[in-house]
Amino acid sequence: MDVGTFQRRLLPRERILWSGIPAQGVLFTGRDMFLIPFSLLWCGFAIFWTYTATRQGAPLFFDAWGAMFICIGLFFVFGRFAVDAWLRRRISYAVTDKRILIMRSAPFFNFTSIDLERLPDIQLTGEGAERGSLRFGAAASSFGSPGGWSRGRYQSFGSWSPALDPVPQFLGIKEPSKVFDLITKASDALRSDRRLSPDS
């Protein structure tokens, strides 16, 4: 997707201030500090359990059951990164003087628009870094913290694939601090214009 894709969805007199795409390839997040060890333990235990059941002559059902959990474990260890990278190749971002735009072409088309006048909280990850993320909405809970696992946030697949997180965000974009400042200034300018407008 390119800027032309967004041009067709602009409002009258709306202009694009910035556009970009997520980081490509394998993308690690802070959640992986827990998810990677967990997935390795899951996969290792599934392999050990299946091997032990086979050596002891367990019925075929146990082999099939164990194989299913091994496949799940291998997906947690390797497959989820491939799926997430595939999804991020089909996402584009843009900031206009009125809105934040996120467009996804797969696995199903989705277009998200956030009005800068009603901008939610923004969490900046990677301030001062070459790449980082902007999250538009509630901060992600961490494992073991109030509102974390106990509330089921990390039971969703979005926890394993950042590209499927239901909270709108710019993942792994270049110069995240500059984009953050751009959004903040555009939002402030729009609100100031509204207050000065005679029709407001």
Phi, psi and chi 1 to 4 in degrees:
 res  aa     phi    psi   chi1   chi2   chi3   chi4
   1 MET       -  149.0  -70.6 -178.2  -76.0      -
   2 ASP  -131.8 -176.5   54.9   19.8      -      -
   3 VAL   -59.9  -33.4  175.4      -      -      -
   4 GLY   -58.3  -31.4      -      -      -      -
   5 THR   -63.0  -41.3  -56.6      -      -      -
   6 PHE   -73.5  -32.9  -72.1  110.7      -      -
   7 GLN   -55.3  -36.3  -70.4  -74.9   -3.9      -
   8 ARG   -71.3  -10.7  -65.3 -169.3  -67.9  -89.9
   9 ARG  -115.1    9.8  -65.2 -176.4  173.9  -86.2
  10 LEU   -76.2  149.8  -64.1 -178.3      -      -
  11 LEU   -79.6  164.8  -58.8  172.3      -      -
  12 PRO   -55.3  132.3  -26.3   35.0      -      -
  13 ARG    63.1   16.6  -64.5 -175.0  -63.3  -80.8
  14 GLU   -89.2  139.3 -175.1  177.5   19.3      -
  15 ARG  -131.6  148.3   57.7 -170.2  178.3   89.1
  16 ILE   -82.1  127.8  -66.5  176.5      -      -
  17 LEU   -96.6  -28.9  -54.9  176.7      -      -
  18 TRP  -158.3  147.9  173.0   89.8      -      -
  19 SER  -144.5  153.3   63.8      -      -      -
  20 GLY  -169.9 -178.2      -      -      -      -
  21 ILE  -132.8  161.2   59.6  173.8      -      -
  22 PRO   -67.0  165.1  -12.7   26.7      -      -
  23 ALA   -58.8  141.9      -      -      -      -
  24 GLN   -99.1  161.6  -57.6  -61.2  -71.3      -
  25 GLY    79.6 -156.8      -      -      -      -
  26 VAL   -72.7  130.9  175.8      -      -      -
  27 LEU  -125.3  120.0  176.8   65.1      -      -
  28 PHE   -97.1  143.8  -65.3  103.2      -      -
  29 THR  -123.8  173.5   68.1      -      -      -
  30 GLY   -61.1  -27.2      -      -      -      -
  31 ARG   -65.2  -25.6  -61.2  174.2 -179.4  179.5
  32 ASP   -67.0  -16.6  -72.0  -50.2      -      -
  33 MET   -61.1  -29.9  -66.2 -179.5   63.2      -
  34 PHE   -96.7  -42.5  175.2   87.9      -      -
  35 LEU   -66.9  -37.9  -65.2  177.1      -      -
  36 ILE   -65.9  -51.5  -70.5  176.0      -      -
  37 PRO   -59.8  -39.0  -23.6   34.1      -      -
  38 PHE   -62.0  -45.0  175.0   81.3      -      -
  39 SER   -67.2  -36.1   60.3      -      -      -
  40 LEU   -66.2  -41.3  -70.5  172.5      -      -
  41 LEU   -64.2  -43.9  -74.1  172.3      -      -
  42 TRP   -58.0  -52.0  174.5  -65.5      -      -
  43 CYS   -64.4  -43.4 -167.9      -      -      -
  44 GLY   -61.6  -43.3      -      -      -      -
  45 PHE   -66.2  -40.3  176.9   78.1      -      -
  46 ALA   -62.4  -42.0      -      -      -      -
  47 ILE   -65.2  -45.6  -67.2  172.7      -      -
  48 PHE   -61.9  -44.5  171.8   77.3      -      -
  49 TRP   -63.5  -44.1 -174.4   88.7      -      -
  50 THR   -66.1  -42.3  -55.9      -      -      -
  51 TYR   -62.5  -44.5  173.5   77.5      -      -
  52 THR   -64.0  -43.1  -58.6      -      -      -
  53 ALA   -63.0  -39.3      -      -      -      -
  54 THR   -67.4  -43.2  -58.6      -      -      -
  55 ARG   -64.2  -30.0  -73.6  -69.6  -58.2  -87.8
  56 GLN   -90.9    6.8  -66.9  178.8   -6.0      -
  57 GLY    73.9   32.1      -      -      -      -
  58 ALA   -66.1  155.8      -      -      -      -
  59 PRO   -57.2  159.2  -23.8   33.3      -      -
  60 LEU   -57.4  -31.0 -177.2   60.7      -      -
  61 PHE   -55.9  -40.3  168.6   77.9      -      -
  62 PHE   -67.5  -35.8  -73.6   89.8      -      -
  63 ASP   -64.1  -43.9  -68.2  -22.5      -      -
  64 ALA   -65.8  -41.1      -      -      -      -
  65 TRP   -62.6  -44.5 -173.6 -101.5      -      -
  66 GLY   -64.9  -40.2      -      -      -      -
  67 ALA   -61.9  -36.8      -      -      -      -
  68 MET   -62.5  -43.3  179.9 -174.0   69.1      -
  69 PHE   -71.3  -29.5  -82.1   92.0      -      -
  70 ILE   -65.4  -42.6  -70.1  175.0      -      -
  71 CYS   -62.0  -41.9  -70.3      -      -      -
  72 ILE   -62.3  -43.1  -65.9  173.3      -      -
  73 GLY   -62.8  -41.8      -      -      -      -
  74 LEU   -65.3  -34.7  -69.5  174.0      -      -
  75 PHE   -65.6  -43.1  176.0   80.3      -      -
  76 PHE   -60.8  -39.0  -73.9  163.4      -      -
  77 VAL   -77.4  -45.5  175.0      -      -      -
  78 PHE  -119.1  -47.9  -56.2  107.7      -      -
  79 GLY   -61.0  -37.5      -      -      -      -
  80 ARG   -63.1  -32.7   66.7 -174.1 -179.1   94.1
  81 PHE   -68.5  -38.7  -68.4  107.7      -      -
  82 ALA   -66.8  -42.5      -      -      -      -
  83 VAL   -63.8  -44.3  169.6      -      -      -
  84 ASP   -63.3  -41.5 -172.2   66.5      -      -
  85 ALA   -64.0  -39.6      -      -      -      -
  86 TRP   -63.2  -41.1 -179.4   82.2      -      -
  87 LEU   -66.9  -42.0  -70.0  169.3      -      -
  88 ARG   -67.4  -23.6  -81.7 -177.1  -79.5  108.2
  89 ARG   -69.1  -11.2  -72.5 -161.0  -60.1  -90.4
  90 ARG  -116.7   26.4  -69.3  153.2  177.4   82.9
  91 ILE  -125.4  139.4  -61.5  175.8      -      -
  92 SER  -132.7  151.6  -67.4      -      -      -
  93 TYR  -125.1  153.8  -53.4  131.1      -      -
  94 ALA  -154.1  149.4      -      -      -      -
  95 VAL  -121.8  126.8  177.6      -      -      -
  96 THR  -110.7 -178.9   76.2      -      -      -
  97 ASP   -76.7    1.0   56.0  -13.3      -      -
  98 LYS  -129.8  -27.6  -63.4 -178.9  179.7  179.8
  99 ARG  -144.9  164.6  -61.9  179.9  -65.2  164.6
 100 ILE  -104.7  130.2  -69.2  167.8      -      -
 101 LEU  -121.3  134.8  -52.2  177.0      -      -
 102 ILE  -132.4  124.8  -58.4  174.2      -      -
 103 MET  -123.7  129.9 -171.5  174.6  -63.5      -
 104 ARG  -122.7  134.0  179.5 -160.4  -54.1  -87.4
 105 SER  -102.4  -11.5   63.6      -      -      -
 106 ALA  -153.6  153.6      -      -      -      -
 107 PRO   -73.0   -8.5   28.5  -35.8      -      -
 108 PHE  -146.3  152.7   46.2   82.2      -      -
 109 PHE   -70.5  136.4  178.3   82.5      -      -
 110 ASN  -148.5  133.8 -178.6  -92.3      -      -
 111 PHE  -126.0  122.8  179.3   72.4      -      -
 112 THR  -114.7  133.5  -60.0      -      -      -
 113 SER  -128.7  127.2  171.0      -      -      -
 114 ILE  -119.6  120.0  -57.2  174.2      -      -
 115 ASP   -70.8  128.0 -165.9  -34.8      -      -
 116 LEU   -64.9  -23.2  -70.2  179.6      -      -
 117 GLU   -72.5  -24.1  -72.6 -170.2  -85.9      -
 118 ARG  -119.2   44.8  -67.2 -176.2  -71.0  -86.1
 119 LEU   -67.2  126.4 -168.3   64.5      -      -
 120 PRO   -75.0  179.8   28.6  -34.3      -      -
 121 ASP   -59.1  142.2  -67.1  -22.5      -      -
 122 ILE  -115.9  126.0  -51.7  176.8      -      -
 123 GLN  -104.0  122.9  -74.1   78.2   47.4      -
 124 LEU  -100.6  124.3  167.2   62.6      -      -
 125 THR  -114.9  125.1  -56.9      -      -      -
 126 GLY    96.2   35.4      -      -      -      -
 127 GLU   -62.2  130.7 -177.5  174.5    7.1      -
 128 GLY    82.0   -6.4      -      -      -      -
 129 ALA   -91.2  163.1      -      -      -      -
 130 GLU   -66.4  -35.1 -177.9 -179.2   -9.9      -
 131 ARG  -132.2  149.5  -76.9 -168.9  177.9  -87.7
 132 GLY  -168.9 -172.3      -      -      -      -
 133 SER  -130.5  152.1  -61.3      -      -      -
 134 LEU  -120.4  128.4  -59.7  179.7      -      -
 135 ARG  -115.4  124.5 -175.9 -177.9  179.0   90.5
 136 PHE  -102.9   89.3  -53.3  102.4      -      -
 137 GLY   149.2 -163.9      -      -      -      -
 138 ALA   -60.4  142.5      -      -      -      -
 139 ALA   -63.9  144.4      -      -      -      -
 140 ALA   -68.1  132.3      -      -      -      -
 141 SER   -73.9  152.6  -57.3      -      -      -
 142 SER  -102.7  157.7   57.9      -      -      -
 143 PHE   -61.8  136.7  -74.5  101.7      -      -
 144 GLY    85.0   -6.6      -      -      -      -
 145 SER   -94.8  158.4   65.3      -      -      -
 146 PRO   -56.4  131.4  -25.0   34.4      -      -
 147 GLY    85.1    4.8      -      -      -      -
 148 GLY   -86.6 -116.0      -      -      -      -
 149 TRP   -57.8  -38.3 -178.4  -82.9      -      -
 150 SER   -61.2  -25.3   62.1      -      -      -
 151 ARG   -96.1    2.4  -72.5  167.2   58.7 -179.5
 152 GLY    85.3    3.2      -      -      -      -
 153 ARG   -57.1  -42.7  169.1 -179.8  -70.8  -84.5
 154 TYR   -87.5    6.9  -70.3   96.5      -      -
 155 GLN   -88.6   -8.0  -65.1  177.9    9.9      -
 156 SER   -83.9  155.5   66.7      -      -      -
 157 PHE   -67.2  -22.0 -171.1   72.6      -      -
 158 GLY   -60.4  -22.2      -      -      -      -
 159 SER   -70.8  -30.7  -55.5      -      -      -
 160 TRP   -90.9  -24.1  -64.0   89.7      -      -
 161 SER  -127.5  102.5  174.0      -      -      -
 162 PRO   -53.4  -32.0  -26.5   34.6      -      -
 163 ALA   -67.3  -16.6      -      -      -      -
 164 LEU  -104.8    8.0  -71.6  179.1      -      -
 165 ASP   -60.8  129.3 -166.5  -46.0      -      -
 166 PRO   -68.9  -17.7   23.6  -33.8      -      -
 167 VAL   -80.8  125.8  176.6      -      -      -
 168 PRO   -58.2  138.2  -21.5   32.9      -      -
 169 GLN  -161.2  158.1   54.9 -170.1  -53.1      -
 170 PHE   -99.7  112.4  -70.2  171.9      -      -
 171 LEU   -94.2  125.4  -77.6  167.2      -      -
 172 GLY    54.1   42.0      -      -      -      -
 173 ILE   -83.4  160.6   57.9  172.5      -      -
 174 LYS   -74.9  143.4  -68.4 -177.9  179.0  179.7
 175 GLU    46.9   62.0  -59.6 -179.2  -40.2      -
 176 PRO   -61.9  -33.2   24.0  -35.1      -      -
 177 SER   -63.6  -39.8  -64.5      -      -      -
 178 LYS   -66.8  -39.2  -70.2 -174.9  177.8 -179.9
 179 VAL   -67.0  -39.7  178.7      -      -      -
 180 PHE   -59.2  -47.9  176.5   88.0      -      -
 181 ASP   -63.3  -39.3  -67.9  -19.8      -      -
 182 LEU   -60.8  -44.8  176.1   68.9      -      -
 183 ILE   -64.6  -43.9  -67.7  171.6      -      -
 184 THR   -61.7  -44.8  -57.6      -      -      -
 185 LYS   -67.1  -40.7  -69.2  177.3 -178.7  177.9
 186 ALA   -64.8  -38.6      -      -      -      -
 187 SER   -66.4  -44.5  177.5      -      -      -
 188 ASP   -63.1  -42.1  -70.2  -17.0      -      -
 189 ALA   -63.6  -40.2      -      -      -      -
 190 LEU   -66.5  -41.0 -168.3   59.3      -      -
 191 ARG   -68.0  -37.5  -69.9  169.4 -179.7  169.7
 192 SER   -64.6  -41.9  -63.4      -      -      -
 193 ASP   -61.6  -37.9  -69.5  -16.8      -      -
 194 ARG   -65.3  -40.2  -70.9  -67.2 -173.7 -174.2
 195 ARG   -69.4  -32.1  -73.7 -164.9  -63.6  -92.5
 196 LEU   -85.2  -14.6  -64.2  174.7      -      -
 197 SER   -67.7  134.0  173.5      -      -      -
 198 PRO   -65.5  -19.3   23.6  -33.8      -      -
 199 ASP   -86.9   -8.4  -64.4  -30.1      -      -
 200 SER   -79.1      -   60.5      -      -      -
